[in-house]
Amino acid sequence: MKNVKRVVALACTLTIAAGLFAGCGKKAENKPAVEGKLPTGQTITLWSHLNDDEIAAVKVKAEEWAKKTNNTVKVVKDNGKFEALVTAAKSPAGPDVMYGYPHNNIANLIDAKVAAEIPAGTIDESKFTQASIDAGKYQGKQYALPIVAETYALFYNKDLVKDSEVPKTWDELIALGKKVGFEYDINNFYFSYAVLAGNGAYVFKNNNGQLDPKDIGLGGAEAAKGLAMLKGLVDAGLMKASINDDIAKGDFANKKTGLYISGPWAVSGDKGFKAQKLNFGVVQLPSIDGKATPSFMGVQVGTVNANSKNKELSMDLMKYLENNALDAVVKCGRMPVTKDGKYEDVQTKGFADQVKNAQPMPNIPEMDAVWGPGGDTLKLVTTGKLAPEAAAKQMLDNINKGIANKAK
Protein backbone atom coordinates (compact mmCIF):
# COMPACT_ATOMS: atom_id res chain seq x y z
CA MET A 1 0.00 0.00 0.00
CA LYS A 2 1.63 3.17 -1.11
CA ASN A 3 -0.95 5.12 0.82
CA VAL A 4 -4.27 4.37 2.38
CA LYS A 5 -6.27 5.93 -0.45
CA ARG A 6 -4.69 3.56 -2.94
CA VAL A 7 -5.74 0.57 -0.85
CA VAL A 8 -9.29 1.72 -0.21
CA ALA A 9 -9.92 2.98 -3.72
CA LEU A 10 -7.80 0.75 -5.96
CA ALA A 11 -10.95 -0.47 -7.67
CA CYS A 12 -11.37 3.01 -9.08
CA THR A 13 -7.83 3.82 -10.26
CA LEU A 14 -5.28 3.46 -13.04
CA THR A 15 -5.35 2.08 -16.64
CA ILE A 16 -4.17 -1.33 -17.87
CA ALA A 17 -0.65 -1.21 -19.18
CA ALA A 18 0.70 -4.69 -19.45
CA GLY A 19 4.40 -5.33 -19.89
CA LEU A 20 5.09 -8.84 -20.96
CA PHE A 21 7.94 -10.98 -19.69
CA ALA A 22 8.06 -14.31 -21.50
CA GLY A 23 9.24 -17.38 -19.61
CA CYS A 24 12.79 -18.44 -20.38
CA GLY A 25 13.71 -21.52 -22.36
CA LYS A 26 12.31 -23.34 -25.31
CA LYS A 27 8.61 -24.11 -25.33
CA ALA A 28 8.00 -27.77 -24.54
CA GLU A 29 6.29 -30.09 -26.93
CA ASN A 30 2.58 -30.25 -26.22
CA LYS A 31 1.70 -33.47 -24.42
CA PRO A 32 -1.74 -34.57 -23.27
CA ALA A 33 -2.46 -34.86 -19.57
CA VAL A 34 -2.09 -38.27 -17.97
CA GLU A 35 -4.26 -39.25 -15.05
CA GLY A 36 -2.48 -38.17 -11.86
CA LYS A 37 0.00 -36.02 -13.76
CA LEU A 38 -0.06 -32.37 -14.79
CA PRO A 39 -0.31 -31.38 -18.47
CA THR A 40 2.89 -30.25 -20.18
CA GLY A 41 3.65 -27.92 -23.05
CA GLN A 42 1.13 -25.33 -21.88
CA THR A 43 1.53 -21.59 -21.38
CA ILE A 44 0.27 -20.03 -18.16
CA THR A 45 -0.14 -16.26 -18.06
CA LEU A 46 0.23 -14.53 -14.71
CA TRP A 47 -0.78 -10.90 -14.23
CA SER A 48 0.56 -9.09 -11.21
CA HIS A 49 -0.10 -5.76 -9.53
CA LEU A 50 3.02 -6.00 -7.37
CA ASN A 51 5.94 -3.58 -7.61
CA ASP A 52 8.67 -4.05 -10.22
CA ASP A 53 11.20 -5.61 -7.83
CA GLU A 54 8.55 -7.89 -6.38
CA ILE A 55 7.47 -9.02 -9.85
CA ALA A 56 11.09 -9.75 -10.74
CA ALA A 57 11.34 -11.99 -7.67
CA VAL A 58 8.12 -13.79 -8.58
CA LYS A 59 9.26 -14.24 -12.17
CA VAL A 60 12.37 -16.15 -11.06
CA LYS A 61 10.28 -18.62 -9.06
CA ALA A 62 7.62 -18.90 -11.76
CA GLU A 63 10.27 -19.90 -14.26
CA GLU A 64 11.59 -22.49 -11.83
CA TRP A 65 8.11 -24.01 -11.77
CA ALA A 66 7.89 -23.88 -15.57
CA LYS A 67 11.17 -25.77 -15.92
CA LYS A 68 10.13 -28.41 -13.36
CA THR A 69 6.73 -29.01 -14.99
CA ASN A 70 7.82 -28.66 -18.63
CA ASN A 71 5.52 -25.69 -19.23
CA THR A 72 5.89 -21.97 -19.96
CA VAL A 73 4.96 -18.97 -17.81
CA LYS A 74 4.40 -15.42 -19.00
CA VAL A 75 4.54 -12.82 -16.23
CA VAL A 76 2.71 -9.59 -17.01
CA LYS A 77 2.87 -6.38 -15.01
CA ASP A 78 -0.64 -4.96 -14.63
CA ASN A 79 -0.79 -1.23 -13.90
CA GLY A 80 -4.41 -0.98 -14.85
CA LYS A 81 -7.87 -0.24 -13.64
CA PHE A 82 -9.50 -2.96 -11.64
CA GLU A 83 -12.53 -2.93 -13.93
CA ALA A 84 -10.23 -3.58 -16.89
CA LEU A 85 -8.69 -6.55 -15.09
CA VAL A 86 -12.14 -8.07 -14.64
CA THR A 87 -12.98 -7.52 -18.30
CA ALA A 88 -9.69 -9.06 -19.40
CA ALA A 89 -10.17 -12.05 -17.09
CA LYS A 90 -13.38 -12.90 -18.95
CA SER A 91 -11.66 -12.94 -22.34
CA PRO A 92 -9.66 -15.78 -23.93
CA ALA A 93 -6.55 -13.58 -23.81
CA GLY A 94 -6.93 -12.88 -20.12
CA PRO A 95 -4.68 -14.06 -17.27
CA ASP A 96 -4.75 -17.57 -15.84
CA VAL A 97 -3.43 -16.32 -12.50
CA MET A 98 -4.02 -12.93 -10.89
CA TYR A 99 -1.22 -12.38 -8.40
CA GLY A 100 -0.59 -9.51 -6.00
CA TYR A 101 -3.91 -7.67 -5.78
CA PRO A 102 -5.36 -6.11 -2.59
CA HIS A 103 -7.55 -8.64 -0.80
CA ASN A 104 -10.43 -6.21 -0.38
CA ASN A 105 -11.19 -6.60 -4.11
CA ILE A 106 -11.90 -10.32 -3.80
CA ALA A 107 -15.66 -9.89 -3.52
CA ASN A 108 -15.73 -7.99 -6.81
CA LEU A 109 -13.74 -10.74 -8.55
CA ILE A 110 -16.11 -13.36 -7.21
CA ASP A 111 -19.21 -11.39 -8.19
CA ALA A 112 -17.75 -11.11 -11.70
CA LYS A 113 -17.23 -14.89 -11.72
CA VAL A 114 -13.52 -14.66 -12.44
CA ALA A 115 -12.14 -16.04 -9.15
CA ALA A 116 -11.93 -19.81 -8.75
CA GLU A 117 -12.35 -21.42 -5.33
CA ILE A 118 -9.05 -22.66 -3.90
CA PRO A 119 -9.25 -26.42 -3.16
CA ALA A 120 -8.71 -27.41 0.48
CA GLY A 121 -5.17 -28.60 1.11
CA THR A 122 -3.58 -26.48 -1.63
CA ILE A 123 -1.26 -25.02 1.00
CA ASP A 124 -0.49 -25.84 4.63
CA GLU A 125 -2.61 -23.15 6.26
CA SER A 126 -1.05 -23.83 9.67
CA LYS A 127 2.12 -22.09 8.44
CA PHE A 128 0.25 -18.83 7.77
CA THR A 129 -1.28 -16.30 10.13
CA GLN A 130 -5.01 -16.82 10.43
CA ALA A 131 -5.69 -13.21 9.52
CA SER A 132 -3.88 -13.59 6.19
CA ILE A 133 -5.83 -16.76 5.36
CA ASP A 134 -9.10 -15.05 6.28
CA ALA A 135 -8.24 -12.16 3.95
CA GLY A 136 -8.75 -14.47 0.98
CA LYS A 137 -12.04 -15.92 2.20
CA TYR A 138 -15.48 -14.87 1.10
CA GLN A 139 -18.68 -16.30 2.56
CA GLY A 140 -16.64 -18.99 4.26
CA LYS A 141 -14.87 -20.20 1.10
CA GLN A 142 -11.22 -19.67 0.12
CA TYR A 143 -10.81 -17.80 -3.16
CA ALA A 144 -7.33 -16.31 -2.74
CA LEU A 145 -4.03 -17.09 -1.06
CA PRO A 146 -1.90 -14.54 0.83
CA ILE A 147 1.43 -13.27 -0.47
CA VAL A 148 2.55 -10.32 1.66
CA ALA A 149 0.89 -7.93 4.09
CA GLU A 150 1.09 -4.31 5.15
CA THR A 151 -0.24 -2.34 8.09
CA TYR A 152 0.59 0.75 10.13
CA ALA A 153 2.60 1.11 13.32
CA LEU A 154 4.20 3.69 15.60
CA PHE A 155 7.18 5.72 14.31
CA TYR A 156 9.52 7.42 16.75
CA ASN A 157 12.30 9.91 16.04
CA LYS A 158 15.49 8.60 17.65
CA ASP A 159 16.85 12.12 18.00
CA LEU A 160 13.93 12.94 20.30
CA VAL A 161 13.03 9.58 21.82
CA LYS A 162 15.47 7.08 23.31
CA ASP A 163 14.90 3.40 22.55
CA SER A 164 14.33 2.85 26.26
CA GLU A 165 11.57 5.49 26.24
CA VAL A 166 9.49 3.98 23.42
CA PRO A 167 5.93 3.65 24.75
CA LYS A 168 4.54 0.16 25.20
CA THR A 169 1.11 1.18 26.51
CA TRP A 170 -1.43 3.77 25.44
CA ASP A 171 -0.94 5.73 28.67
CA GLU A 172 2.81 5.84 28.08
CA LEU A 173 2.17 7.05 24.52
CA ILE A 174 0.09 9.98 25.77
CA ALA A 175 2.59 10.88 28.49
CA LEU A 176 5.54 10.85 26.09
CA GLY A 177 3.49 12.58 23.42
CA LYS A 178 2.98 15.55 25.73
CA LYS A 179 6.76 15.88 25.95
CA VAL A 180 7.93 15.25 22.38
CA GLY A 181 4.74 15.62 20.32
CA PHE A 182 2.46 13.00 18.79
CA GLU A 183 0.38 13.39 15.62
CA TYR A 184 -1.30 11.24 12.99
CA ASP A 185 -4.30 11.37 10.66
CA ILE A 186 -6.76 10.96 13.52
CA ASN A 187 -9.95 11.47 11.48
CA ASN A 188 -9.02 8.70 9.04
CA PHE A 189 -11.05 5.62 9.96
CA TYR A 190 -8.34 3.34 8.53
CA PHE A 191 -5.88 4.47 11.21
CA SER A 192 -8.18 5.22 14.15
CA TYR A 193 -10.02 1.92 13.85
CA ALA A 194 -7.09 0.50 15.83
CA VAL A 195 -8.19 2.40 18.94
CA LEU A 196 -11.80 1.27 18.54
CA ALA A 197 -10.71 -2.34 18.01
CA GLY A 198 -8.34 -2.08 20.97
CA ASN A 199 -11.40 -1.43 23.11
CA GLY A 200 -13.34 -4.39 21.72
CA ALA A 201 -15.19 -2.85 18.78
CA TYR A 202 -15.27 -4.52 15.37
CA VAL A 203 -16.65 -3.83 11.92
CA PHE A 204 -18.27 -7.12 10.88
CA LYS A 205 -18.36 -10.20 13.10
CA ASN A 206 -15.97 -12.85 11.84
CA ASN A 207 -17.54 -16.29 12.11
CA ASN A 208 -14.78 -18.75 11.16
CA GLY A 209 -13.67 -16.67 8.20
CA GLN A 210 -17.17 -15.57 7.16
CA LEU A 211 -18.00 -11.92 7.79
CA ASP A 212 -21.54 -11.14 8.92
CA PRO A 213 -22.69 -7.71 7.63
CA LYS A 214 -25.71 -7.90 9.94
CA ASP A 215 -23.49 -8.05 13.02
CA ILE A 216 -21.67 -4.70 13.23
CA GLY A 217 -19.74 -3.89 16.38
CA LEU A 218 -19.35 -0.14 16.03
CA GLY A 219 -22.39 1.20 17.87
CA GLY A 220 -21.90 0.10 21.46
CA ALA A 221 -19.91 0.89 24.58
CA GLU A 222 -16.67 -0.48 23.13
CA ALA A 223 -16.73 1.89 20.17
CA ALA A 224 -17.79 4.78 22.41
CA LYS A 225 -14.83 4.13 24.72
CA GLY A 226 -12.47 4.14 21.74
CA LEU A 227 -13.95 7.38 20.42
CA ALA A 228 -13.53 8.95 23.87
CA MET A 229 -9.85 7.97 23.88
CA LEU A 230 -9.39 9.59 20.49
CA LYS A 231 -11.12 12.76 21.64
CA GLY A 232 -8.75 12.74 24.60
CA LEU A 233 -5.78 13.15 22.27
CA VAL A 234 -7.23 16.39 20.95
CA ASP A 235 -8.38 17.56 24.37
CA ALA A 236 -4.86 17.01 25.72
CA GLY A 237 -3.51 19.31 23.02
CA LEU A 238 -1.46 16.63 21.31
CA MET A 239 -3.01 17.37 17.92
CA LYS A 240 -5.68 19.56 16.40
CA ALA A 241 -8.93 18.08 15.16
CA SER A 242 -8.02 19.48 11.73
CA ILE A 243 -4.83 17.42 11.50
CA ASN A 244 -4.22 15.38 8.34
CA ASP A 245 -1.49 13.00 7.25
CA ASP A 246 0.47 15.56 5.23
CA ILE A 247 0.78 17.82 8.27
CA ALA A 248 1.53 14.98 10.68
CA LYS A 249 4.16 13.46 8.41
CA GLY A 250 5.78 16.84 7.77
CA ASP A 251 5.96 17.67 11.47
CA PHE A 252 7.55 14.31 12.21
CA ALA A 253 10.08 14.66 9.38
CA ASN A 254 10.97 18.17 10.59
CA LYS A 255 11.38 16.97 14.19
CA LYS A 256 8.50 19.06 15.45
CA THR A 257 7.04 15.84 16.84
CA GLY A 258 8.70 12.65 18.00
CA LEU A 259 5.83 10.19 17.48
CA TYR A 260 3.71 9.43 14.42
CA ILE A 261 1.49 6.61 13.15
CA SER A 262 1.71 5.52 9.52
CA GLY A 263 2.70 2.62 7.27
CA PRO A 264 5.71 1.43 5.27
CA TRP A 265 4.75 3.75 2.41
CA ALA A 266 6.06 6.61 4.60
CA VAL A 267 9.50 5.00 4.59
CA SER A 268 10.21 4.38 0.91
CA GLY A 269 10.21 6.57 -2.19
CA ASP A 270 11.85 9.87 -3.03
CA LYS A 271 9.96 11.64 -0.24
CA GLY A 272 10.18 8.78 2.26
CA PHE A 273 11.94 8.98 5.60
CA LYS A 274 14.88 6.92 4.38
CA ALA A 275 15.49 9.29 1.48
CA GLN A 276 15.36 12.16 3.97
CA LYS A 277 17.92 10.30 6.12
CA LEU A 278 15.66 10.63 9.13
CA ASN A 279 16.87 8.85 12.27
CA PHE A 280 13.75 6.86 13.09
CA GLY A 281 12.48 3.56 14.39
CA VAL A 282 9.18 1.70 14.11
CA VAL A 283 7.46 -0.38 16.80
CA GLN A 284 4.09 -2.07 17.09
CA LEU A 285 1.20 0.01 18.39
CA PRO A 286 1.11 0.43 22.18
CA SER A 287 -1.23 -1.88 24.06
CA ILE A 288 -4.64 -0.83 25.40
CA ASP A 289 -5.77 -2.20 28.76
CA GLY A 290 -3.01 -4.78 28.69
CA LYS A 291 -3.95 -6.21 25.29
CA ALA A 292 -2.30 -5.90 21.88
CA THR A 293 -3.87 -3.20 19.73
CA PRO A 294 -5.25 -4.51 16.41
CA SER A 295 -4.80 -2.50 13.23
CA PHE A 296 -6.28 -2.77 9.77
CA MET A 297 -4.17 -4.90 7.48
CA GLY A 298 -3.99 -5.04 3.71
CA VAL A 299 -2.99 -8.37 2.18
CA GLN A 300 -1.72 -8.83 -1.35
CA VAL A 301 -3.28 -12.06 -2.59
CA GLY A 302 -3.25 -14.38 -5.57
CA THR A 303 -6.15 -16.18 -7.21
CA VAL A 304 -6.81 -18.37 -10.23
CA ASN A 305 -9.07 -17.19 -13.04
CA ALA A 306 -12.26 -19.23 -13.02
CA ASN A 307 -12.30 -18.93 -16.81
CA SER A 308 -8.79 -20.32 -17.29
CA LYS A 309 -8.50 -23.32 -19.62
CA ASN A 310 -5.63 -24.53 -17.47
CA LYS A 311 -7.03 -24.23 -13.94
CA GLU A 312 -5.19 -27.33 -12.69
CA LEU A 313 -1.83 -26.05 -13.89
CA SER A 314 -2.60 -22.52 -12.70
CA MET A 315 -3.47 -23.82 -9.24
CA ASP A 316 -0.23 -25.80 -9.16
CA LEU A 317 1.74 -22.68 -10.09
CA MET A 318 0.00 -20.77 -7.29
CA LYS A 319 0.89 -23.55 -4.85
CA TYR A 320 4.53 -23.48 -5.95
CA LEU A 321 4.75 -19.71 -5.53
CA GLU A 322 3.17 -19.90 -2.07
CA ASN A 323 5.79 -22.42 -1.01
CA ASN A 324 8.80 -20.85 -2.72
CA ALA A 325 8.35 -17.18 -3.64
CA LEU A 326 7.05 -15.42 -0.54
CA ASP A 327 10.37 -14.88 1.23
CA ALA A 328 11.81 -13.31 -1.92
CA VAL A 329 8.86 -10.90 -2.16
CA VAL A 330 9.13 -10.00 1.53
CA LYS A 331 12.76 -8.98 1.00
CA CYS A 332 11.48 -6.29 -1.35
CA GLY A 333 9.91 -4.43 1.57
CA ARG A 334 6.52 -5.77 2.65
CA MET A 335 5.62 -7.93 5.63
CA PRO A 336 5.46 -11.74 5.83
CA VAL A 337 2.16 -13.61 6.12
CA THR A 338 3.75 -16.80 7.42
CA LYS A 339 4.06 -17.38 11.15
CA ASP A 340 7.83 -17.84 10.98
CA GLY A 341 8.37 -15.21 8.29
CA LYS A 342 11.31 -12.92 8.90
CA TYR A 343 11.67 -9.28 7.95
CA GLU A 344 15.30 -8.31 7.50
CA ASP A 345 15.06 -4.51 7.80
CA VAL A 346 15.61 -3.91 11.52
CA GLN A 347 14.66 -0.25 11.16
CA THR A 348 11.09 -1.12 10.21
CA LYS A 349 10.72 -4.46 11.99
CA GLY A 350 7.82 -2.95 13.95
CA PHE A 351 5.53 -3.41 10.97
CA ALA A 352 6.18 -7.14 10.98
CA ASP A 353 5.41 -7.24 14.71
CA GLN A 354 2.19 -5.29 14.20
CA VAL A 355 1.02 -7.54 11.36
CA LYS A 356 0.75 -10.36 13.91
CA ASN A 357 -1.92 -8.33 15.75
CA ALA A 358 -3.63 -6.95 12.65
CA GLN A 359 -7.07 -7.65 11.20
CA PRO A 360 -7.59 -7.84 7.43
CA MET A 361 -9.80 -5.06 6.10
CA PRO A 362 -13.24 -6.57 5.46
CA ASN A 363 -13.41 -7.80 1.85
CA ILE A 364 -17.19 -7.83 1.49
CA PRO A 365 -19.07 -5.17 -0.54
CA GLU A 366 -20.80 -3.84 2.58
CA MET A 367 -17.48 -2.34 3.68
CA ASP A 368 -18.06 0.45 1.18
CA ALA A 369 -20.79 1.71 3.51
CA VAL A 370 -18.38 1.96 6.47
CA TRP A 371 -15.64 4.35 5.37
CA GLY A 372 -17.81 7.46 4.98
CA PRO A 373 -19.75 7.20 8.27
CA GLY A 374 -16.57 6.14 10.05
CA GLY A 375 -14.65 9.23 8.98
CA ASP A 376 -17.59 11.54 9.56
CA THR A 377 -18.03 10.18 13.09
CA LEU A 378 -14.38 10.78 13.95
CA LYS A 379 -14.63 14.41 12.81
CA LEU A 380 -17.78 14.97 14.88
CA VAL A 381 -16.12 13.53 17.99
CA THR A 382 -12.70 15.18 17.70
CA THR A 383 -14.28 18.59 17.08
CA GLY A 384 -16.57 18.14 20.08
CA LYS A 385 -19.77 18.35 18.04
CA LEU A 386 -21.06 14.99 19.22
CA ALA A 387 -20.45 12.96 22.37
CA PRO A 388 -18.78 9.54 21.89
CA GLU A 389 -21.85 7.52 22.94
CA ALA A 390 -24.20 9.35 20.59
CA ALA A 391 -21.61 9.31 17.83
CA ALA A 392 -21.19 5.54 18.05
CA LYS A 393 -24.94 4.99 17.75
CA GLN A 394 -25.20 7.43 14.85
CA MET A 395 -22.27 5.76 13.09
CA LEU A 396 -23.97 2.37 13.30
CA ASP A 397 -27.27 3.79 12.05
CA ASN A 398 -25.60 5.45 9.07
CA ILE A 399 -23.65 2.32 8.17
CA ASN A 400 -26.83 0.23 8.24
CA LYS A 401 -28.60 2.79 6.08
CA GLY A 402 -25.75 2.73 3.61
CA ILE A 403 -25.83 -1.06 3.40
CA ALA A 404 -29.60 -1.04 2.92
CA ASN A 405 -29.36 1.53 0.12
CA LYS A 406 -26.61 -0.47 -1.58
CA ALA A 407 -28.85 -3.55 -1.54
CA LYS A 408 -31.69 -1.76 -3.36
N, C-alpha and C positions, 0 to 999 in steps of 0.2 A: 504494500500500500504506500504509494508515494505521498498521499495525504488522504485525510478521511473522506473528502468529497469524492475522490476517485473511487474509493471502495463502495460508498453508498450509492453513487450514481453512475457506476460503470456502464450499466445497461443503457445509458443515454449518451454515451460519448464515443468519439473517434470514428475513423473510416477504415475499411479493410484495406490493408496493404501487405500482401503476402510476399515474403521473400523465400525463395525455395532453396533448400539445401538437400541435394540428392544424396542417398546413401552411397557409401563407398563400395567399390568392388564390382565385379561383373554380375549381371543379373542371372540368377540361377534358372536352369531349365524348368519349365512348368511341369510339376508332377501332381497327380491327383492325390487327395487325402486318403490315408489308410486308417482303418478303424483303430483308435487309440493313439494315433500319431497326428501331428499338426501338418497342414498343407505346406508345400514348399513352392518356391518360384513365384510368390505373390508380392505385391507392393502394398505396403501399409503407409498411409499418409497421416502424419501427426501434426496438428496445428497447436501452437502454443502462444499464450499471452504473457509468458515469463519475460524477464529482461534478457538482453543479448548474452551476457555471460552465463546466465542460468540455462538458456537454450543451448549454448555451446556445450555445457556440461551434460545436458540431457542427450544431445546428439551423439556424443561419444558412447554412451551406454546403449542408446538405441541401435547403433551400428554393431555393437557387440552382440546384441540379441539377433540382429539380422544375419550375422555371420554364423552364429550357433544354430539358427533354425533354417538356414539356406533360403532366406527371403530378403526383401529390400525394404528400407524405410526411408521415406522422404519427410524431413522435418521442416515445417513452414512457420515462420514468424507471423503471427496475426496481430496487427496493430488496429484492428477495425472495430466498427460498431458491433455491439452485441446482437442487434437485430440482423445484421448482415451475416454473422456467424450462424445464426439459426437458419437463415435462408440457404446458406451454403451447405449446411449439414443435411438439408433435405434433398440436395441435388446429387446426381451421380458423381460429380467432380468434387464433392465435399470431403471433409476429413473423416478418417476412420476413428481417430482418437483425438479428443479435445483435452489438452493438457496444460494446466497452470492458469485456471480461471477462478475468480473469487467464488467461494462456495455459496454466497447468498444469491447467485444467479441460477442455482440448480433447479428451483421450482419452475422457472421460465423454460429451461431446457426440457424438463419433463412434460410440462403443459404443451410444448411444441412437438412432443413425441420424438425427440432426437437424443434422449439419454437412455441407454440400456441399463437394466438392473444388473448390479454386480453380483455374481453367484457367491453364495456362502462358501467360505474357505479359500477364496482367491488369495487372501493374504492372512497372516497370523495377526489378528486384531489385538492380541494380548501384548504385542510389542509397541503398540501405538497408544497415545493418550486417548482416553474415552471421548474427550471433547472434540478431538480432530476426527475421530470416526463418526461421531454424531453430526459433524458439519456436512458430511456427504449423504446424510439420510433424509428421506422425505416420506412422511406418512408411514414411518416405521421400516421402510425398505432402503437398502443401500444402493445409491445410484452413482456415487463418486468416491474416490479414494484420496486421502490427504497427501500433500507433497511437502509443503512448508507452511509456516504460520507467521503471523505478525500481530503485535498488540502494542499497547502503550505502557510506560513505566515512569518512574521518578528520576529525573535528571538532577544532578547537583554539581555546582561549580566548585572544583577543588581548590580554587584560589580563595573561596569564601567559606567553604565547609570542609572540615577535616573528615577523613574517612571514619574516624571514631565517633563523629557527631551525626552521621547519617541517620535520619529518623527511621525507627522500625515500627512505630505505632502512630496512629492518627494524631494523638495528643502531642507526641514529640514533634510531628510535622508542623503543627500549628505554632508550638512554642519556638521552634527554630525559625519558622517562617516570619515570625514577628521580629526576629533579629537580622536575618539576611535577605528577607523578601521571598515570597512564593506567589507565582501566578501561573494560570493556564486558562484555556478556553472554557470557562466554567459553564457557560450557557449552551454548550454543545452536548447534546444528549449522549453522543458516542463516548465522550470522556467521562462525564459526570454520572453515567449509569453505574460506574464502579462503586460510587459512594452509596447509591441506592441498593445495589446488590450486596454490598458489604453489610447492610442492615437487614438483609433478608428478603428484599424485593426481587421480583423477576419479571420478565416480559411475558413469555408464554411458558406454561408448565411443560416440563420435559418428562414425558412418560416413556421411559426406555427408548429414547431416541426419536419419539414422535411428539412434535409440538402441538399443544392444544390451544388454538386461538380463542377458545371460549373461556379459558382459565388464564386471566391476566393478573399478575401480581403487582400492579403499580398504583392501586388505589387505596391501600390500607395503611396501617400504622407503620409498617416497615418503610414504605416509600416516604411517608411523612417525616419519619425520623431522619432519613437520608437527606431530604430536602432541607430540613432544619439545620443539619450539619453544613450543608453547602451555603445556606444563608449566613451561617456563623462566620464563614471565611470573609464574606463581604463586610459583615458587621464589625469584625475585628480589624478592618482596615487593611487586610492583606492584599486585596484586589478590588477594583471597581466593578460594579455590575455591568459596565459597558466594555469590559475587557474582551479581547478576541485573540486568536492564536498569533497573528502577526505582531501584535503589541507584546504579548507574553514572551514569544520567542526572541524578539528584538531586545527586550529588557534583560533576558537571561544571557544572550550573546554579548551584550554590552556591560555585563556584570552589575547591572542595577538590581538584579535579584539573584539569589543563590539556588533557588529550587523551581522546578518547572516540570510539567507533565506533558509528554508527547510520545511519538513513536520513532522507529528507526529511520523514517523518512526525514527526520530533522537532523540526522547524522550525516547522511551521504549527499552527494551532489555538489555543484559549484557553490551553493549558498549554505551548505550543511556545516555543522559544528566542526567536523574534521578539517574541512577546507579552510575554516576560519582559525584553525589551530587553537581551539578553545580547550582549556584544561578541565575536562568534565568526566563524570562517571554516571552510570545508570544502575539503579537498583529496583527491585520489585516494589510495588506500591505498599505503603505502610499498612499494618493490620488495623482492623476495626473490632473493638471488643474482644481482642484476643484471637481473632480468626483472620485467615488470609483474605485479602480483598480481591474479589473477582473483577476482571475487566472484559470488555468486548474483544473478541479475537476474530481476525480474518484468516481464512485458510485457503490457500491455493490448492485446487483439487484437479483430478483428472477423471474423465469419463469416456466411455465408448459410445460411438454414434449408433443409435438403434437402427439406423438405415444402412449401416456398413454391410457390404457383401462378404466381409471377412471378420465377423464378430469374434469367432474363436481365436484367430490369430491376434486380433486387436486386444482382446482380453489378456492373452498371454504376454504381449508386449507390455501392457500396463502392469501386470504382475512382476515382470522382470525389472521394470523401472522402479517399482515400489521397493523391491528387494536390493537394488543395486545403485540407483541414481540419487537417492535422497541426500546422502551425506555430501555428495559433490555439489548439489544445489544449495545446501545450507552454507557451505563455505563461501558462497557468493554474497551472503549477507542476511538471509532471513533465518527464522528460528526453526528448530527441529520439531517434528510431530511425533517422533518416537520417544519412548520413555527413557531410553539410554542415549538419546541423541546429544551430541556435544557441540557447543558453539565456541569457536576458537578465539573470537575477539573479546578479550578480557574487558576492554573498555565498555562494551555494551552487553555484557553477559546478563545484566539485569532483565533484559527482554526475554531471554530464554527462561529465566527463573519465573517471570510473570506469566509466561505462556502456560505454565503448569497449573496456574490458578484461574486461567481465563475461561470464558464461555464463548462458544462460537456465536456470532451474530445470527439471529433467527433467519432461516432461509426460506420461510414460507411467505406467500404474497401479502399476507395480512401485516407484515412488518412495515410495509409502505405507509400504513396508517398510524405508525408509532412515532416516526421521526419528527413530524410537524408538531403534534401536541406535546411531545417530550421537550422539544426546544422552547416552545412557547411557555410551558409550565416553569421551566428553569428561569426564564426572564421575569416572569411574574413574581416568583419567589425572591430572587436575588435583588430585585428592585423594591421589594417590600409592598408590592401591590396586592399580594394574596398570601394568606397564611399557609404554611406547609400542609396542614390537614385538609383545608378546602382545596388547595391546589392539587393534591394527590387525587382527590375524588373527581375534580374537574378533568384532570388528565385522563383518568380511566373512562369517564363518560365520553370525552371527545375521541378517544381511540376506538371505543365501541361504535360510535356513530360513523367514524371513518371506515371501519370494517364493513358495517352494514351498507353504507353507500357504495362501497366497492363491489359488493355482492349483487347489487341491483343490475 
